[in-house]
Amino acid sequence: MISAQNLKATLSMQEVLAFHGIDIPTRRKILCPFHNERTPSCHVYDDSFYCFGCGVGGDIITFEMMYSGISFRQALTWLSNLAGITVDSLPPAMGHTERKRRRDNAAADAELNHLAVEHRHLVHDLHVFKPRSPFDFVHERYVRALTNINNVKYVLNGKGF
């Protein structure tokens, strides 16, 4: 199976740039292909590049993705063909339903985290702002905590907590 690490070990940044017709001088500074400039500000290293003009940088896969406007999978396939590595065993791409399920799970986790934090704040307010005697001033945060704590508990219980 091909991996990004195997591909990076096989191809150098100079080979990828040379394939695209970008000559690398001995100082390893080139005109950045991602923005217009008059003086070279893109530094090319053995395994990566970085442009001090626009802040773009990365490895050979990132460069190919940005330069050709393709996805990670397409860049991996293209670069493996360039390196002469067979790509017959690439893992299947994640489908739309899998991405949607992960996005929904992340949203549910964020909502649950928000409820847990809200519950913690309400419990804190119940203890800190509780009147010490019947004649003490009742703070509005104590009233809000009394009002909302049962709602938050109800929602958390409905989610299995």
C-alpha positions in Angstrom: 0.0 0.0 0.0 1.3 3.4 -0.9 1.6 6.0 1.9 2.4 9.7 1.9 5.6 9.0 3.8 6.8 6.5 1.2 6.0 8.9 -1.6 7.9 11.7 0.2 10.9 9.5 0.7 10.9 8.5 -3.0 10.4 11.9 -4.6 12.2 15.1 -3.8 10.8 18.6 -4.1 13.3 19.4 -6.8 12.0 16.5 -9.0 8.4 17.7 -8.7 9.4 21.3 -9.5 11.5 20.1 -12.4 8.6 18.1 -13.8 6.5 21.3 -13.8 9.3 23.2 -15.7 10.4 25.3 -12.7 14.2 25.6 -12.7 15.9 25.8 -9.3 19.0 27.9 -9.1 21.9 27.0 -6.8 20.6 29.4 -4.1 17.3 27.5 -4.1 15.2 30.6 -4.3 12.5 30.7 -7.0 9.7 33.0 -8.0 6.7 31.8 -6.1 4.2 30.1 -8.4 1.3 31.1 -6.1 1.6 34.9 -6.3 3.1 37.5 -8.6 6.5 38.8 -7.6 9.6 40.3 -9.1 12.2 38.9 -6.8 12.4 35.3 -5.7 11.0 34.7 -2.2 10.1 31.0 -2.4 12.8 28.8 -0.8 13.1 25.2 -1.9 14.4 22.6 0.4 15.0 18.9 -0.2 11.6 17.8 1.1 9.6 21.0 1.2 9.2 24.6 0.2 8.2 27.9 1.9 7.4 31.3 0.4 8.3 34.2 2.6 6.2 36.5 0.4 2.8 34.9 0.8 3.5 32.4 3.6 2.6 29.3 1.6 4.6 26.2 2.4 4.5 22.5 2.6 5.7 19.2 1.2 5.5 17.7 -2.3 1.9 16.7 -1.8 0.8 20.1 -0.6 2.6 21.7 -3.5 1.0 19.5 -6.1 -2.5 20.0 -4.6 -2.1 23.8 -4.6 -0.2 24.1 -8.0 -2.6 21.8 -9.9 -5.8 22.6 -7.9 -6.5 18.9 -7.1 -7.4 16.9 -4.0 -5.1 15.1 -1.7 -6.0 11.7 -3.2 -5.5 12.9 -6.7 -2.1 14.4 -5.8 -1.1 11.2 -4.2 -2.1 9.2 -7.3 -0.4 11.7 -9.7 2.8 11.8 -7.7 2.9 8.0 -7.3 2.7 7.7 -11.0 5.5 10.2 -11.4 7.6 8.2 -9.0 6.7 4.9 -10.7 4.9 3.4 -7.7 1.8 1.4 -8.3 -1.4 2.8 -6.9 -3.7 -0.3 -7.1 -4.1 -0.6 -3.4 -5.2 2.9 -2.4 -7.8 2.8 0.4 -11.3 3.8 -0.8 -12.2 7.4 -0.5 -14.6 8.4 2.3 -18.1 8.7 1.0 -20.6 11.5 1.4 -22.6 9.6 4.1 -19.5 8.9 6.1 -18.5 12.6 6.0 -22.0 13.6 7.0 -22.0 11.1 9.9 -18.7 12.4 11.2 -19.9 16.0 10.9 -23.1 15.2 12.7 -21.2 13.4 15.5 -18.9 16.4 15.9 -21.9 18.7 16.1 -23.6 16.5 18.7 -20.3 16.4 20.7 -20.0 20.2 20.6 -23.6 20.5 21.8 -23.1 18.1 24.6 -19.9 19.9 25.6 -21.8 23.2 25.6 -24.5 21.7 27.9 -22.0 20.2 30.3 -20.2 23.6 30.6 -23.6 25.4 31.1 -24.5 22.9 33.8 -21.1 23.4 35.5 -21.7 27.2 35.5 -25.2 26.9 36.9 -24.1 24.6 39.7 -21.3 27.1 40.5 -23.8 30.0 40.6 -26.1 28.0 42.9 -23.4 27.6 45.4 -21.6 31.0 45.2 -24.7 33.2 45.0 -26.9 31.4 47.4 -28.3 33.7 50.1 -26.9 32.9 53.5 -30.0 33.9 55.4 -33.6 34.6 54.6 -33.0 38.3 54.8 -30.0 38.4 52.4 -30.3 39.9 48.9 -31.1 37.3 46.3 -28.7 37.7 43.4 -30.1 37.5 39.9 -27.5 34.8 38.9 -28.8 32.6 41.7 -32.4 33.0 40.4 -31.2 32.3 36.8 -29.4 29.2 38.0 -32.5 28.0 39.9 -34.6 28.6 36.8 -32.3 26.9 34.3 -30.6 24.0 36.1 -33.6 21.7 35.7 -33.9 22.4 32.0 -30.2 21.6 31.5 -30.5 18.4 33.6 -33.6 17.4 31.6 -31.8 17.8 28.3 -28.7 16.0 29.6 -30.8 13.1 30.9 -32.5 12.9 27.5 -29.1 12.4 25.9 -28.3 9.6 28.3 -26.3 11.4 31.0 
